[in-house]
Amino acid sequence: MPGSFVIRSFPEVEDPEVIYIDSMASDLFLEAEADVRRHMRLFDNPRAAAISPDDSSNLIAALSKDLQ
């Protein structure tokens, strides 16, 4: 799995999304449509598998009760 990255979106339609990758060697900005799509898929796959915010809160509350 690749390292961390940031997806930068802008309010203006004509401003495309950009992928920002920070490393010890340098900063990298990816603007090519194929690069952006690839990184968006990396972000979307785990998000699609995640439980909802409400279910997350309920799970945390239930687990915290078990610890008390």
All heavy atoms as TSV, in Angstrom:
chain	resi	resn	atom	element	x	y	z
A	1	MET	N	N	0.861	-1.179	0.000
A	1	MET	CA	C	0.000	0.000	0.000
A	1	MET	C	C	0.899	1.232	0.000
A	1	MET	O	O	1.849	1.324	0.755
A	1	MET	CB	C	-0.881	-0.042	1.246
A	1	MET	CG	C	-1.784	1.126	1.420
A	1	MET	SD	S	-3.458	0.584	1.128
A	1	MET	CE	C	-4.293	2.107	1.067
A	2	PRO	N	N	0.611	2.185	-0.835
A	2	PRO	CA	C	1.439	3.387	-0.879
A	2	PRO	C	C	1.313	4.206	0.400
A	2	PRO	O	O	0.437	3.966	1.231
A	2	PRO	CB	C	0.899	4.148	-2.089
A	2	PRO	CG	C	-0.426	3.573	-2.373
A	2	PRO	CD	C	-0.461	2.198	-1.789
A	3	GLY	N	N	2.187	5.180	0.535
A	3	GLY	CA	C	2.169	6.054	1.694
A	3	GLY	C	C	1.004	7.021	1.680
A	3	GLY	O	O	0.103	6.950	0.850
A	4	SER	N	N	1.039	7.948	2.613
A	4	SER	CA	C	-0.067	8.893	2.751
A	4	SER	C	C	-0.062	9.926	1.630
A	4	SER	O	O	0.972	10.223	1.033
A	4	SER	CB	C	0.003	9.584	4.106
A	4	SER	OG	O	1.193	10.326	4.220
A	5	PHE	N	N	-1.248	10.444	1.376
A	5	PHE	CA	C	-1.417	11.465	0.361
A	5	PHE	C	C	-2.637	12.293	0.713
A	5	PHE	O	O	-3.461	11.889	1.518
A	5	PHE	CB	C	-1.557	10.862	-1.044
A	5	PHE	CG	C	-2.721	9.930	-1.195
A	5	PHE	CD1	C	-3.959	10.386	-1.622
A	5	PHE	CD2	C	-2.585	8.586	-0.909
A	5	PHE	CE1	C	-5.034	9.532	-1.762
A	5	PHE	CE2	C	-3.651	7.710	-1.049
A	5	PHE	CZ	C	-4.886	8.183	-1.472
A	6	VAL	N	N	-2.740	13.455	0.107
A	6	VAL	CA	C	-3.866	14.361	0.323
A	6	VAL	C	C	-4.517	14.625	-1.025
A	6	VAL	O	O	-3.817	14.898	-2.011
A	6	VAL	CB	C	-3.394	15.695	0.951
A	6	VAL	CG1	C	-4.547	16.673	1.077
A	6	VAL	CG2	C	-2.744	15.444	2.294
A	7	ILE	N	N	-5.835	14.527	-1.058
A	7	ILE	CA	C	-6.575	14.867	-2.269
A	7	ILE	C	C	-7.037	16.310	-2.102
A	7	ILE	O	O	-7.790	16.621	-1.183
A	7	ILE	CB	C	-7.784	13.944	-2.468
A	7	ILE	CG1	C	-7.329	12.493	-2.583
A	7	ILE	CG2	C	-8.590	14.374	-3.694
A	7	ILE	CD1	C	-8.455	11.488	-2.547
A	8	ARG	N	N	-6.577	17.174	-2.979
A	8	ARG	CA	C	-6.956	18.582	-2.935
A	8	ARG	C	C	-8.035	18.843	-3.973
A	8	ARG	O	O	-7.824	18.635	-5.156
A	8	ARG	CB	C	-5.756	19.493	-3.218
A	8	ARG	CG	C	-4.704	19.448	-2.161
A	8	ARG	CD	C	-5.192	20.179	-0.971
A	8	ARG	NE	N	-4.135	20.266	0.012
A	8	ARG	CZ	C	-4.308	20.745	1.199
A	8	ARG	NH1	N	-5.476	21.212	1.562
A	8	ARG	NH2	N	-3.322	20.791	2.051
A	9	SER	N	N	-9.194	19.268	-3.510
A	9	SER	CA	C	-10.291	19.645	-4.399
A	9	SER	C	C	-10.514	21.134	-4.272
A	9	SER	O	O	-10.289	21.721	-3.203
A	9	SER	CB	C	-11.566	18.898	-4.016
A	9	SER	OG	O	-11.380	17.516	-4.164
A	10	PHE	N	N	-10.983	21.744	-5.326
A	10	PHE	CA	C	-11.190	23.178	-5.347
A	10	PHE	C	C	-12.622	23.491	-5.753
A	10	PHE	O	O	-13.236	22.733	-6.504
A	10	PHE	CB	C	-10.191	23.837	-6.309
A	10	PHE	CG	C	-8.761	23.502	-5.963
A	10	PHE	CD1	C	-8.091	22.482	-6.605
A	10	PHE	CD2	C	-8.111	24.202	-4.971
A	10	PHE	CE1	C	-6.785	22.163	-6.274
A	10	PHE	CE2	C	-6.798	23.896	-4.629
A	10	PHE	CZ	C	-6.134	22.877	-5.287
A	11	PRO	N	N	-13.174	24.607	-5.280
A	11	PRO	CA	C	-14.576	24.918	-5.568
A	11	PRO	C	C	-14.867	25.234	-7.026
A	11	PRO	O	O	-15.967	24.990	-7.502
A	11	PRO	CB	C	-14.876	26.121	-4.676
A	11	PRO	CG	C	-13.559	26.710	-4.332
A	11	PRO	CD	C	-12.559	25.594	-4.402
A	12	GLU	N	N	-13.889	25.746	-7.738
A	12	GLU	CA	C	-14.097	26.093	-9.140
A	12	GLU	C	C	-14.007	24.846	-10.011
A	12	GLU	O	O	-13.047	24.074	-9.905
A	12	GLU	CB	C	-13.073	27.128	-9.600
A	12	GLU	CG	C	-13.115	28.426	-8.819
A	12	GLU	CD	C	-14.446	29.155	-8.960
A	12	GLU	OE1	O	-15.036	29.111	-10.053
A	12	GLU	OE2	O	-14.884	29.767	-7.981
A	13	VAL	N	N	-14.979	24.650	-10.869
A	13	VAL	CA	C	-15.024	23.460	-11.722
A	13	VAL	C	C	-13.802	23.354	-12.619
A	13	VAL	O	O	-13.285	22.258	-12.869
A	13	VAL	CB	C	-16.320	23.464	-12.572
A	13	VAL	CG1	C	-16.357	22.293	-13.520
A	13	VAL	CG2	C	-17.535	23.484	-11.671
A	14	GLU	N	N	-13.300	24.478	-13.085
A	14	GLU	CA	C	-12.161	24.443	-13.999
A	14	GLU	C	C	-10.831	24.135	-13.306
A	14	GLU	O	O	-9.830	23.895	-13.959
A	14	GLU	CB	C	-12.039	25.747	-14.803
A	14	GLU	CG	C	-11.923	27.004	-13.986
A	14	GLU	CD	C	-13.265	27.621	-13.587
A	14	GLU	OE1	O	-14.324	27.144	-13.998
A	14	GLU	OE2	O	-13.222	28.591	-12.841
A	15	ASP	N	N	-10.820	24.137	-11.964
A	15	ASP	CA	C	-9.619	23.778	-11.214
A	15	ASP	C	C	-9.667	22.287	-10.895
A	15	ASP	O	O	-10.459	21.847	-10.071
A	15	ASP	CB	C	-9.532	24.583	-9.914
A	15	ASP	CG	C	-9.296	26.055	-10.150
A	15	ASP	OD1	O	-8.713	26.390	-11.192
A	15	ASP	OD2	O	-9.696	26.861	-9.301
A	16	PRO	N	N	-8.813	21.495	-11.533
A	16	PRO	CA	C	-8.873	20.040	-11.318
A	16	PRO	C	C	-8.357	19.638	-9.938
A	16	PRO	O	O	-7.628	20.388	-9.289
A	16	PRO	CB	C	-7.964	19.498	-12.419
A	16	PRO	CG	C	-6.997	20.601	-12.682
A	16	PRO	CD	C	-7.767	21.879	-12.452
A	17	GLU	N	N	-8.729	18.449	-9.532
A	17	GLU	CA	C	-8.226	17.913	-8.273
A	17	GLU	C	C	-6.736	17.608	-8.421
A	17	GLU	O	O	-6.251	17.308	-9.505
A	17	GLU	CB	C	-8.995	16.648	-7.898
A	17	GLU	CG	C	-10.429	16.956	-7.558
A	17	GLU	CD	C	-11.257	15.721	-7.337
A	17	GLU	OE1	O	-11.117	14.763	-8.107
A	17	GLU	OE2	O	-12.055	15.740	-6.397
A	18	VAL	N	N	-6.034	17.694	-7.306
A	18	VAL	CA	C	-4.594	17.468	-7.288
A	18	VAL	C	C	-4.286	16.520	-6.134
A	18	VAL	O	O	-4.891	16.603	-5.067
A	18	VAL	CB	C	-3.835	18.802	-7.077
A	18	VAL	CG1	C	-2.346	18.576	-6.925
A	18	VAL	CG2	C	-4.117	19.768	-8.213
A	19	ILE	N	N	-3.347	15.634	-6.355
A	19	ILE	CA	C	-2.868	14.745	-5.304
A	19	ILE	C	C	-1.549	15.315	-4.795
A	19	ILE	O	O	-0.634	15.589	-5.581
A	19	ILE	CB	C	-2.660	13.309	-5.838
A	19	ILE	CG1	C	-3.928	12.761	-6.478
A	19	ILE	CG2	C	-2.149	12.399	-4.729
A	19	ILE	CD1	C	-5.121	12.681	-5.586
A	20	TYR	N	N	-1.461	15.480	-3.470
A	20	TYR	CA	C	-0.236	16.000	-2.850
A	20	TYR	C	C	0.388	14.894	-2.024
A	20	TYR	O	O	-0.273	14.276	-1.188
A	20	TYR	CB	C	-0.561	17.199	-1.961
A	20	TYR	CG	C	0.590	17.640	-1.103
A	20	TYR	CD1	C	1.706	18.252	-1.662
A	20	TYR	CD2	C	0.570	17.453	0.271
A	20	TYR	CE1	C	2.770	18.652	-0.888
A	20	TYR	CE2	C	1.632	17.856	1.067
A	20	TYR	CZ	C	2.724	18.452	0.489
A	20	TYR	OH	O	3.777	18.851	1.261
A	21	ILE	N	N	1.659	14.627	-2.283
A	21	ILE	CA	C	2.414	13.617	-1.545
A	21	ILE	C	C	3.644	14.299	-0.966
A	21	ILE	O	O	4.417	14.928	-1.691
A	21	ILE	CB	C	2.834	12.459	-2.470
A	21	ILE	CG1	C	1.596	11.819	-3.102
A	21	ILE	CG2	C	3.651	11.433	-1.695
A	21	ILE	CD1	C	1.906	10.815	-4.189
A	22	ASP	N	N	3.808	14.169	0.341
A	22	ASP	CA	C	4.943	14.767	1.041
A	22	ASP	C	C	5.869	13.634	1.481
A	22	ASP	O	O	5.426	12.662	2.082
A	22	ASP	CB	C	4.439	15.541	2.259
A	22	ASP	CG	C	5.553	16.205	3.031
A	22	ASP	OD1	O	6.603	16.496	2.446
A	22	ASP	OD2	O	5.360	16.443	4.244
A	23	SER	N	N	7.132	13.757	1.157
A	23	SER	CA	C	8.104	12.755	1.593
A	23	SER	C	C	9.358	13.466	2.080
A	23	SER	O	O	9.502	14.673	1.920
A	23	SER	CB	C	8.447	11.807	0.442
A	23	SER	OG	O	9.253	12.464	-0.507
A	24	MET	N	N	10.256	12.688	2.653
A	24	MET	CA	C	11.506	13.275	3.130
A	24	MET	C	C	12.347	13.784	1.963
A	24	MET	O	O	13.136	14.707	2.124
A	24	MET	CB	C	12.285	12.251	3.945
A	24	MET	CG	C	11.618	11.929	5.272
A	24	MET	SD	S	12.461	10.654	6.212
A	24	MET	CE	C	14.070	11.348	6.423
A	25	ALA	N	N	12.166	13.206	0.788
A	25	ALA	CA	C	12.959	13.598	-0.369
A	25	ALA	C	C	12.432	14.868	-1.033
A	25	ALA	O	O	13.209	15.695	-1.495
A	25	ALA	CB	C	12.992	12.462	-1.388
A	26	SER	N	N	11.101	15.006	-1.106
A	26	SER	CA	C	10.532	16.179	-1.764
A	26	SER	C	C	9.014	16.162	-1.638
A	26	SER	O	O	8.426	15.222	-1.132
A	26	SER	CB	C	10.918	16.202	-3.245
A	26	SER	OG	O	10.276	15.138	-3.926
A	27	ASP	N	N	8.410	17.224	-2.121
A	27	ASP	CA	C	6.956	17.293	-2.240
A	27	ASP	C	C	6.604	16.937	-3.677
A	27	ASP	O	O	7.332	17.271	-4.601
A	27	ASP	CB	C	6.447	18.705	-1.945
A	27	ASP	CG	C	6.747	19.133	-0.525
A	27	ASP	OD1	O	6.914	18.270	0.335
A	27	ASP	OD2	O	6.801	20.350	-0.279
A	28	LEU	N	N	5.476	16.282	-3.852
A	28	LEU	CA	C	5.069	15.872	-5.187
A	28	LEU	C	C	3.606	16.230	-5.384
A	28	LEU	O	O	2.764	15.955	-4.519
A	28	LEU	CB	C	5.269	14.355	-5.338
A	28	LEU	CG	C	4.897	13.705	-6.658
A	28	LEU	CD1	C	5.744	14.274	-7.796
A	28	LEU	CD2	C	5.074	12.197	-6.564
A	29	PHE	N	N	3.294	16.856	-6.484
A	29	PHE	CA	C	1.929	17.187	-6.863
A	29	PHE	C	C	1.592	16.418	-8.134
A	29	PHE	O	O	2.267	16.574	-9.147
A	29	PHE	CB	C	1.766	18.692	-7.111
A	29	PHE	CG	C	1.930	19.514	-5.871
A	29	PHE	CD1	C	3.177	19.996	-5.506
A	29	PHE	CD2	C	0.829	19.805	-5.075
A	29	PHE	CE1	C	3.334	20.760	-4.358
A	29	PHE	CE2	C	0.981	20.571	-3.928
A	29	PHE	CZ	C	2.233	21.042	-3.576
A	30	LEU	N	N	0.562	15.580	-8.068
A	30	LEU	CA	C	0.127	14.803	-9.229
A	30	LEU	C	C	-1.135	15.435	-9.782
A	30	LEU	O	O	-2.121	15.589	-9.065
A	30	LEU	CB	C	-0.143	13.348	-8.845
A	30	LEU	CG	C	1.016	12.597	-8.202
A	30	LEU	CD1	C	0.573	11.203	-7.792
A	30	LEU	CD2	C	2.197	12.532	-9.146
A	31	GLU	N	N	-1.109	15.787	-11.037
A	31	GLU	CA	C	-2.254	16.440	-11.665
A	31	GLU	C	C	-2.844	15.633	-12.819
A	31	GLU	O	O	-3.943	15.926	-13.265
A	31	GLU	CB	C	-1.844	17.825	-12.168
A	31	GLU	CG	C	-1.352	18.733	-11.059
A	31	GLU	CD	C	-0.909	20.080	-11.570
A	31	GLU	OE1	O	-1.538	20.600	-12.509
A	31	GLU	OE2	O	0.068	20.624	-11.029
A	32	ALA	N	N	-2.115	14.645	-13.308
A	32	ALA	CA	C	-2.603	13.843	-14.430
A	32	ALA	C	C	-3.883	13.118	-14.016
A	32	ALA	O	O	-3.983	12.592	-12.903
A	32	ALA	CB	C	-1.553	12.841	-14.882
A	33	GLU	N	N	-4.847	13.102	-14.912
A	33	GLU	CA	C	-6.148	12.514	-14.605
A	33	GLU	C	C	-6.021	11.056	-14.154
A	33	GLU	O	O	-6.704	10.632	-13.214
A	33	GLU	CB	C	-7.056	12.619	-15.828
A	33	GLU	CG	C	-8.497	12.296	-15.526
A	33	GLU	CD	C	-9.402	12.562	-16.720
A	33	GLU	OE1	O	-9.156	13.525	-17.465
A	33	GLU	OE2	O	-10.342	11.780	-16.901
A	34	ALA	N	N	-5.148	10.277	-14.786
A	34	ALA	CA	C	-4.969	8.870	-14.407
A	34	ALA	C	C	-4.423	8.750	-12.988
A	34	ALA	O	O	-4.858	7.882	-12.216
A	34	ALA	CB	C	-4.042	8.174	-15.399
A	35	ASP	N	N	-3.483	9.612	-12.609
A	35	ASP	CA	C	-2.932	9.591	-11.252
A	35	ASP	C	C	-4.002	9.948	-10.224
A	35	ASP	O	O	-4.097	9.319	-9.170
A	35	ASP	CB	C	-1.759	10.567	-11.131
A	35	ASP	CG	C	-0.545	10.140	-11.922
A	35	ASP	OD1	O	-0.336	8.918	-12.092
A	35	ASP	OD2	O	0.201	11.029	-12.379
A	36	VAL	N	N	-4.785	10.966	-10.525
A	36	VAL	CA	C	-5.843	11.396	-9.603
A	36	VAL	C	C	-6.865	10.275	-9.436
A	36	VAL	O	O	-7.262	9.944	-8.312
A	36	VAL	CB	C	-6.514	12.702	-10.086
A	36	VAL	CG1	C	-7.735	13.030	-9.248
A	36	VAL	CG2	C	-5.505	13.847	-10.056
A	37	ARG	N	N	-7.295	9.651	-10.532
A	37	ARG	CA	C	-8.273	8.552	-10.457
A	37	ARG	C	C	-7.733	7.396	-9.626
A	37	ARG	O	O	-8.443	6.824	-8.801
A	37	ARG	CB	C	-8.628	8.055	-11.856
A	37	ARG	CG	C	-9.740	8.805	-12.521
A	37	ARG	CD	C	-10.339	8.037	-13.688
A	37	ARG	NE	N	-9.339	7.430	-14.560
A	37	ARG	CZ	C	-8.836	8.001	-15.658
A	37	ARG	NH1	N	-9.239	9.203	-16.020
A	37	ARG	NH2	N	-7.943	7.377	-16.387
A	38	ARG	N	N	-6.468	7.032	-9.830
A	38	ARG	CA	C	-5.858	5.923	-9.092
A	38	ARG	C	C	-5.860	6.210	-7.589
A	38	ARG	O	O	-6.222	5.358	-6.772
A	38	ARG	CB	C	-4.440	5.665	-9.600
A	38	ARG	CG	C	-3.772	4.487	-8.943
A	38	ARG	CD	C	-2.432	4.097	-9.560
A	38	ARG	NE	N	-1.513	5.206	-9.741
A	38	ARG	CZ	C	-1.227	5.759	-10.936
A	38	ARG	NH1	N	-1.796	5.338	-12.033
A	38	ARG	NH2	N	-0.361	6.756	-11.005
A	39	HIS	N	N	-5.494	7.409	-7.205
A	39	HIS	CA	C	-5.462	7.760	-5.782
A	39	HIS	C	C	-6.871	7.888	-5.200
A	39	HIS	O	O	-7.100	7.563	-4.038
A	39	HIS	CB	C	-4.642	9.038	-5.574
A	39	HIS	CG	C	-3.172	8.790	-5.638
A	39	HIS	ND1	N	-2.514	8.663	-6.832
A	39	HIS	CD2	C	-2.258	8.625	-4.664
A	39	HIS	CE1	C	-1.233	8.435	-6.588
A	39	HIS	NE2	N	-1.058	8.408	-5.278
A	40	MET	N	N	-7.811	8.357	-6.011
A	40	MET	CA	C	-9.198	8.427	-5.536
A	40	MET	C	C	-9.722	7.026	-5.236
A	40	MET	O	O	-10.418	6.813	-4.243
A	40	MET	CB	C	-10.093	9.115	-6.570
A	40	MET	CG	C	-9.784	10.581	-6.772
A	40	MET	SD	S	-10.254	11.607	-5.382
A	40	MET	CE	C	-11.993	11.762	-5.680
A	41	ARG	N	N	-9.380	6.044	-6.074
A	41	ARG	CA	C	-9.801	4.660	-5.818
A	41	ARG	C	C	-9.178	4.135	-4.532
A	41	ARG	O	O	-9.825	3.430	-3.755
A	41	ARG	CB	C	-9.441	3.755	-6.994
A	41	ARG	CG	C	-10.407	3.831	-8.145
A	41	ARG	CD	C	-10.211	2.693	-9.130
A	41	ARG	NE	N	-8.855	2.583	-9.635
A	41	ARG	CZ	C	-8.370	3.236	-10.693
A	41	ARG	NH1	N	-9.148	4.048	-11.377
A	41	ARG	NH2	N	-7.118	3.062	-11.076
A	42	LEU	N	N	-7.906	4.473	-4.294
A	42	LEU	CA	C	-7.255	4.052	-3.049
A	42	LEU	C	C	-7.990	4.608	-1.833
A	42	LEU	O	O	-8.073	3.965	-0.797
A	42	LEU	CB	C	-5.799	4.522	-3.017
A	42	LEU	CG	C	-4.818	3.777	-3.899
A	42	LEU	CD1	C	-3.479	4.502	-3.927
A	42	LEU	CD2	C	-4.636	2.356	-3.408
A	43	PHE	N	N	-8.510	5.803	-1.960
A	43	PHE	CA	C	-9.249	6.441	-0.870
A	43	PHE	C	C	-10.665	5.888	-0.762
A	43	PHE	O	O	-11.170	5.653	0.334
A	43	PHE	CB	C	-9.282	7.956	-1.105
A	43	PHE	CG	C	-9.976	8.720	-0.022
A	43	PHE	CD1	C	-9.353	8.949	1.189
A	43	PHE	CD2	C	-11.249	9.200	-0.212
A	43	PHE	CE1	C	-9.994	9.654	2.191
A	43	PHE	CE2	C	-11.898	9.906	0.781
A	43	PHE	CZ	C	-11.266	10.131	1.985
A	44	ASP	N	N	-11.319	5.664	-1.896
A	44	ASP	CA	C	-12.717	5.249	-1.900
A	44	ASP	C	C	-12.932	3.815	-1.434
A	44	ASP	O	O	-13.955	3.516	-0.820
A	44	ASP	CB	C	-13.326	5.421	-3.295
A	44	ASP	CG	C	-13.565	6.877	-3.643
A	44	ASP	OD1	O	-13.604	7.712	-2.718
A	44	ASP	OD2	O	-13.699	7.182	-4.845
A	45	ASN	N	N	-12.011	2.911	-1.722
A	45	ASN	CA	C	-12.205	1.514	-1.349
A	45	ASN	C	C	-12.373	1.316	0.158
A	45	ASN	O	O	-13.351	0.705	0.594
A	45	ASN	CB	C	-11.083	0.640	-1.897
A	45	ASN	CG	C	-11.155	0.490	-3.403
A	45	ASN	OD1	O	-12.190	0.711	-4.011
A	45	ASN	ND2	N	-10.051	0.119	-4.012
A	46	PRO	N	N	-11.473	1.808	1.007
A	46	PRO	CA	C	-11.686	1.641	2.453
A	46	PRO	C	C	-12.906	2.423	2.956
A	46	PRO	O	O	-13.611	1.972	3.855
A	46	PRO	CB	C	-10.407	2.184	3.097
A	46	PRO	CG	C	-9.426	2.342	2.011
A	46	PRO	CD	C	-10.166	2.394	0.723
A	47	ARG	N	N	-13.146	3.577	2.367
A	47	ARG	CA	C	-14.304	4.374	2.794
A	47	ARG	C	C	-15.605	3.618	2.517
A	47	ARG	O	O	-16.526	3.630	3.334
A	47	ARG	CB	C	-14.303	5.727	2.091
A	47	ARG	CG	C	-15.442	6.628	2.552
A	47	ARG	CD	C	-15.351	7.987	1.985
A	47	ARG	NE	N	-15.402	7.960	0.532
A	47	ARG	CZ	C	-15.380	9.036	-0.222
A	47	ARG	NH1	N	-15.282	10.222	0.332
A	47	ARG	NH2	N	-15.440	8.946	-1.529
A	48	ALA	N	N	-15.678	2.928	1.406
A	48	ALA	CA	C	-16.880	2.163	1.066
A	48	ALA	C	C	-17.085	0.992	2.023
A	48	ALA	O	O	-18.221	0.590	2.284
A	48	ALA	CB	C	-16.792	1.666	-0.368
A	49	ALA	N	N	-16.006	0.456	2.559
A	49	ALA	CA	C	-16.098	-0.687	3.467
A	49	ALA	C	C	-16.343	-0.269	4.920
A	49	ALA	O	O	-16.694	-1.105	5.750
A	49	ALA	CB	C	-14.822	-1.517	3.379
A	50	ALA	N	N	-16.167	0.990	5.224
A	50	ALA	CA	C	-16.296	1.474	6.604
A	50	ALA	C	C	-17.758	1.515	7.045
A	50	ALA	O	O	-18.670	1.650	6.232
A	50	ALA	CB	C	-15.692	2.872	6.716
A	51	ILE	N	N	-17.958	1.407	8.351
A	51	ILE	CA	C	-19.313	1.553	8.885
A	51	ILE	C	C	-19.669	3.035	8.968
A	51	ILE	O	O	-18.795	3.902	8.903
A	51	ILE	CB	C	-19.464	0.851	10.257
A	51	ILE	CG1	C	-18.528	1.449	11.309
A	51	ILE	CG2	C	-19.217	-0.648	10.116
A	51	ILE	CD1	C	-18.712	0.855	12.697
A	52	SER	N	N	-20.940	3.327	9.123
A	52	SER	CA	C	-21.411	4.712	9.135
A	52	SER	C	C	-20.914	5.446	10.384
A	52	SER	O	O	-20.554	4.810	11.386
A	52	SER	CB	C	-22.934	4.742	9.104
A	52	SER	OG	O	-23.447	4.316	10.356
A	53	PRO	N	N	-20.925	6.780	10.366
A	53	PRO	CA	C	-20.535	7.538	11.559
A	53	PRO	C	C	-21.396	7.190	12.775
A	53	PRO	O	O	-20.875	7.052	13.892
A	53	PRO	CB	C	-20.723	8.996	11.140
A	53	PRO	CG	C	-20.516	8.978	9.658
A	53	PRO	CD	C	-21.108	7.669	9.206
A	54	ASP	N	N	-22.705	7.027	12.590
A	54	ASP	CA	C	-23.572	6.660	13.714
A	54	ASP	C	C	-23.217	5.280	14.255
A	54	ASP	O	O	-23.148	5.076	15.478
A	54	ASP	CB	C	-25.049	6.685	13.302
A	54	ASP	CG	C	-25.579	8.096	13.121
A	54	ASP	OD1	O	-24.969	9.043	13.664
A	54	ASP	OD2	O	-26.605	8.242	12.434
A	55	ASP	N	N	-22.998	4.312	13.363
A	55	ASP	CA	C	-22.607	2.972	13.807
A	55	ASP	C	C	-21.252	3.001	14.503
A	55	ASP	O	O	-21.033	2.269	15.471
A	55	ASP	CB	C	-22.578	2.005	12.625
A	55	ASP	CG	C	-23.968	1.659	12.109
A	55	ASP	OD1	O	-24.964	1.912	12.834
A	55	ASP	OD2	O	-24.062	1.143	10.977
A	56	SER	N	N	-20.345	3.848	14.029
A	56	SER	CA	C	-19.040	3.990	14.678
A	56	SER	C	C	-19.203	4.506	16.104
A	56	SER	O	O	-18.591	3.980	17.042
A	56	SER	CB	C	-18.142	4.947	13.896
A	56	SER	OG	O	-17.811	4.422	12.645
A	57	SER	N	N	-20.034	5.529	16.279
A	57	SER	CA	C	-20.273	6.080	17.615
A	57	SER	C	C	-20.883	5.033	18.534
A	57	SER	O	O	-20.482	4.909	19.702
A	57	SER	CB	C	-21.204	7.290	17.536
A	57	SER	OG	O	-20.593	8.326	16.837
A	58	ASN	N	N	-21.844	4.284	18.020
A	58	ASN	CA	C	-22.477	3.233	18.829
A	58	ASN	C	C	-21.478	2.148	19.214
A	58	ASN	O	O	-21.479	1.657	20.350
A	58	ASN	CB	C	-23.666	2.624	18.085
A	58	ASN	CG	C	-24.799	3.608	17.913
A	58	ASN	OD1	O	-24.938	4.567	18.665
A	58	ASN	ND2	N	-25.623	3.380	16.902
A	59	LEU	N	N	-20.627	1.771	18.284
A	59	LEU	CA	C	-19.615	0.751	18.569
A	59	LEU	C	C	-18.635	1.241	19.627
A	59	LEU	O	O	-18.308	0.512	20.570
A	59	LEU	CB	C	-18.875	0.381	17.286
A	59	LEU	CG	C	-17.738	-0.623	17.433
A	59	LEU	CD1	C	-18.252	-1.949	17.970
A	59	LEU	CD2	C	-17.026	-0.811	16.094
A	60	ILE	N	N	-18.176	2.471	19.506
A	60	ILE	CA	C	-17.243	3.026	20.497
A	60	ILE	C	C	-17.894	3.096	21.870
A	60	ILE	O	O	-17.276	2.749	22.883
A	60	ILE	CB	C	-16.733	4.410	20.040
A	60	ILE	CG1	C	-15.847	4.253	18.801
A	60	ILE	CG2	C	-15.983	5.129	21.166
A	60	ILE	CD1	C	-15.524	5.545	18.091
A	61	ALA	N	N	-19.140	3.527	21.916
A	61	ALA	CA	C	-19.858	3.594	23.193
A	61	ALA	C	C	-19.994	2.204	23.803
A	61	ALA	O	O	-19.783	2.017	25.019
A	61	ALA	CB	C	-21.227	4.228	22.995
A	62	ALA	N	N	-20.339	1.214	23.011
A	62	ALA	CA	C	-20.491	-0.156	23.513
A	62	ALA	C	C	-19.165	-0.702	24.009
A	62	ALA	O	O	-19.103	-1.345	25.073
A	62	ALA	CB	C	-21.074	-1.047	22.423
A	63	LEU	N	N	-18.091	-0.464	23.264
A	63	LEU	CA	C	-16.774	-0.953	23.684
A	63	LEU	C	C	-16.307	-0.241	24.945
A	63	LEU	O	O	-15.658	-0.868	25.796
A	63	LEU	CB	C	-15.764	-0.773	22.552
A	63	LEU	CG	C	-15.974	-1.670	21.325
A	63	LEU	CD1	C	-15.010	-1.279	20.219
A	63	LEU	CD2	C	-15.819	-3.136	21.693
A	64	SER	N	N	-16.582	1.032	25.080
A	64	SER	CA	C	-16.155	1.755	26.278
A	64	SER	C	C	-16.871	1.243	27.517
A	64	SER	O	O	-16.297	1.200	28.613
A	64	SER	CB	C	-16.340	3.251	26.125
A	64	SER	OG	O	-17.716	3.585	26.112
A	65	LYS	N	N	-18.127	0.817	27.383
A	65	LYS	CA	C	-18.862	0.229	28.509
A	65	LYS	C	C	-18.219	-1.087	28.940
A	65	LYS	O	O	-18.156	-1.390	30.122
A	65	LYS	CB	C	-20.319	0.002	28.136
A	65	LYS	CG	C	-21.124	1.256	28.064
A	65	LYS	CD	C	-22.563	0.954	27.690
A	65	LYS	CE	C	-23.349	2.253	27.516
A	65	LYS	NZ	N	-24.705	2.035	27.033
A	66	ASP	N	N	-17.727	-1.848	27.962
A	66	ASP	CA	C	-17.075	-3.114	28.275
A	66	ASP	C	C	-15.777	-2.909	29.054
A	66	ASP	O	O	-15.357	-3.786	29.810
A	66	ASP	CB	C	-16.765	-3.894	26.991
A	66	ASP	CG	C	-18.028	-4.425	26.319
A	66	ASP	OD1	O	-19.094	-4.459	26.965
A	66	ASP	OD2	O	-17.925	-4.817	25.132
A	67	LEU	N	N	-15.129	-1.774	28.876
A	67	LEU	CA	C	-13.862	-1.501	29.540
A	67	LEU	C	C	-14.035	-0.993	30.974
A	67	LEU	O	O	-13.077	-0.969	31.734
A	67	LEU	CB	C	-13.053	-0.485	28.727
A	67	LEU	CG	C	-12.588	-0.956	27.357
A	67	LEU	CD1	C	-11.909	0.185	26.615
A	67	LEU	CD2	C	-11.650	-2.153	27.470
A	68	GLN	N	N	-15.227	-0.579	31.316
A	68	GLN	CA	C	-15.447	-0.004	32.646
A	68	GLN	C	C	-15.661	-1.047	33.694
A	68	GLN	O	O	-16.016	-2.088	33.655
A	68	GLN	CB	C	-16.622	0.954	32.626
A	68	GLN	CG	C	-16.354	2.138	31.757
A	68	GLN	CD	C	-17.559	3.060	31.648
A	68	GLN	OE1	O	-18.625	2.811	32.161
A	68	GLN	NE2	N	-17.369	4.167	30.943
